[in-house]
Amino acid sequence: MVTRATAGDLDAILTVQKLAFLKVAEEMQNLNIPPLTQTIEDIKVEFSKRVFLKYELSGRIVGSVRAHLDGANNCQIGKLVVLPEYQNKGLGKELMRQIEQQFPDCGGYELFTGEGNGVTVSFYSKLGYLPVLSRVQDGVSMVYMRKENR
């Protein structure tokens, strides 16, 4: 079930985030990517500025996503995470659907992901996101994607 996260959920969300991004970091041979180095203090600051959703199964947080409106009225989506053992079961798709519903009046939805990670690029493409820009960020080639809000 997807619900709004509370400050009390941040430790569990950070744990899910680190477990979810570990495989990606290992594939990139870079364990210093921001999702792995984020601290509890960092995520608390982020929580004060963004909407955090959590996906719970049997009382355990197994996924999360966060977003905020930017100055141009676009919904900036970040850190969609699902525990590895729950991936490819529709949880990420449901989290994305729910976070988009949190911002019904925005102009569009934007996110970025590793350009070399074909699985995530394909996942977002299936949800209607189109690549709009590629650039290197923190030594990693990223693809920026957008979906218009209809």
Secondary structure, 3 states (H helix, E strand, C coil): CEEECCHHHHHHHHHHHHHHHHHHHHHHCCCCCHHHHCCHHHHHHHHCCCEEEEEEECCEEEEEEEEEECCCCEEEEEEEEECHHHCCCCHHHHHHHHHHHCCCCCCEEEEEEECCCHHHHHHHHHCCCEEEEEEEECCEEEEEEEEECC
